[in-house]
């Protein structure tokens, strides 16, 4: 062990999740969701290792992602509705371009994945999948899941 080894960022290798490096409060790595590859992922944990429950969720997320999409698209569509109503009523002066969406499945052409965060929220292990949207350019929206059920679509996530 070298004299400056304490300055090295701790590393962790998981056979499913891959390589993770400790930076700040989180273990950082990458995950694939659907057709999106190398999406940034943050996992809570100690300095020694990522949280085991969080690792389990990260291992499950990729294969489970398709089953989460209907809940995510409904939440994103509901988030879009006030923007669409503002455009329809002529109150959308400062909103810029707001896409016209008439059904939940249309959201996918107007969003992009940003990152995944897995950490306890209120003592419950939580998966947050963050998106940017064409209609709310000031915020990043986080679809939060506990027990693989959508609990909220949160705006302005980290």
C-alpha positions in Angstrom: 0.0 0.0 0.0 1.4 3.3 -1.1 1.6 6.4 1.0 -1.1 8.2 -1.2 -3.4 5.3 -1.7 -6.0 7.0 0.5 -6.4 9.6 -2.2 -7.5 7.0 -4.8 -11.2 6.7 -5.5 -12.5 3.4 -4.2 -13.5 1.0 -7.0 -16.0 -1.9 -7.0 -16.8 -4.5 -9.6 -20.1 -6.3 -9.8 -20.6 -9.1 -12.3 -23.9 -7.7 -13.5 -23.7 -4.0 -12.9 -20.0 -3.6 -13.9 -17.4 -1.2 -12.7 -18.3 1.4 -10.1 -16.2 4.2 -8.7 -16.8 6.1 -5.5 -17.2 9.8 -6.0 -18.8 12.1 -3.4 -21.7 10.4 -1.7 -22.3 7.9 -4.5 -20.9 5.0 -6.4 -21.0 5.9 -10.1 -21.3 3.6 -13.0 -23.4 3.0 -16.1 -26.5 1.1 -17.0 -28.4 0.2 -20.1 -32.2 0.9 -20.2 -34.0 -0.2 -23.4 -32.0 1.1 -26.4 -30.1 3.6 -24.2 -26.6 2.5 -23.5 -24.0 3.9 -21.0 -26.6 5.9 -19.0 -25.0 7.4 -15.9 -26.0 5.6 -12.7 -25.5 6.6 -9.1 -25.8 4.1 -6.2 -25.8 4.9 -2.5 -23.5 3.0 -0.2 -20.6 3.3 2.2 -17.1 4.2 1.3 -16.2 0.5 1.3 -19.0 -0.7 -1.1 -22.3 0.1 -2.7 -25.4 -0.7 -0.7 -26.3 -4.4 -1.3 -30.1 -3.7 -1.7 -29.3 -0.9 -4.2 -27.0 -3.2 -6.2 -29.9 -5.7 -6.3 -32.2 -3.0 -7.7 -29.6 -2.0 -10.3 -29.2 -5.6 -11.4 -33.0 -5.9 -11.9 -33.7 -2.5 -13.5 -32.4 -3.2 -17.0 -34.5 -6.4 -17.5 -37.5 -4.8 -15.7 -37.4 -1.4 -17.5 -39.9 -2.3 -20.2 -42.5 -3.1 -17.6 -42.1 0.3 -16.0 -42.7 2.2 -19.2 -46.5 2.4 -19.1 -46.5 4.0 -15.7 -43.7 6.4 -16.7 -45.5 7.5 -19.9 -48.7 8.1 -18.1 -47.0 10.3 -15.5 -45.1 12.2 -18.2 -48.3 12.7 -20.2 -50.0 14.0 -17.0 -47.1 16.4 -16.4 -47.4 17.6 -20.0 -51.1 18.4 -19.8 -50.9 21.8 -18.0 -48.3 22.9 -20.6 -50.6 21.9 -23.4 -53.5 23.7 -21.8 -51.5 26.8 -21.4 -50.7 26.7 -25.2 -54.3 26.1 -26.0 -55.5 29.1 -23.9 -52.8 31.4 -25.2 -50.9 31.7 -21.9 -47.8 30.0 -23.1 -45.8 33.1 -24.0 -42.6 32.1 -22.0 -42.9 28.3 -22.4 -41.3 28.2 -25.9 -42.1 25.2 -28.0 -44.6 22.8 -26.4 -45.2 19.7 -28.4 -48.8 18.8 -29.1 -49.4 15.4 -27.5 -52.8 13.7 -27.5 -52.0 10.3 -25.9 -49.4 9.0 -23.4 -47.4 6.9 -25.8 -46.5 10.1 -27.7 -44.2 11.3 -24.9 -41.3 9.1 -26.0 -40.5 11.3 -29.0 -40.1 14.3 -26.7 -38.0 13.0 -23.8 -34.5 11.8 -23.2 -33.0 9.7 -20.4 -30.5 11.5 -18.2 -29.5 9.1 -15.4 -30.5 6.6 -12.8 -30.2 7.2 -9.0 -30.7 4.3 -6.6 -30.8 5.2 -2.9 -33.0 5.0 0.2 -35.7 7.7 0.3 -37.6 7.9 3.6 -35.9 4.7 4.6 -37.2 2.8 1.5 -34.9 1.7 -1.3 -35.9 3.9 -4.3 -35.1 3.8 -8.0 -35.2 7.2 -9.7 -35.1 7.4 -13.5 -34.4 10.9 -14.6 -35.7 12.4 -17.9 -35.5 15.7 -19.7 -38.6 16.8 -21.7 -39.2 19.1 -24.7 -42.0 20.8 -22.8 -40.3 21.5 -19.4 -36.8 22.5 -20.3 -36.1 24.1 -16.9 -36.4 20.8 -15.0 -35.2 17.3 -15.0 -38.1 14.9 -14.0 -37.5 11.9 -11.9 -39.8 8.9 -12.1 -39.4 7.4 -8.6 -40.2 3.7 -7.9 -40.4 1.8 -4.6 -41.2 -1.9 -4.8 -41.3 -1.4 -8.6 -44.4 0.8 -8.2 -44.3 4.4 -9.4 -44.7 6.6 -6.3 -44.2 10.0 -8.0 -42.8 12.0 -10.9 -40.6 14.6 -9.2 -39.4 17.8 -10.8 -35.9 19.4 -10.5 -34.1 16.3 -9.4 -30.3 16.3 -9.0 
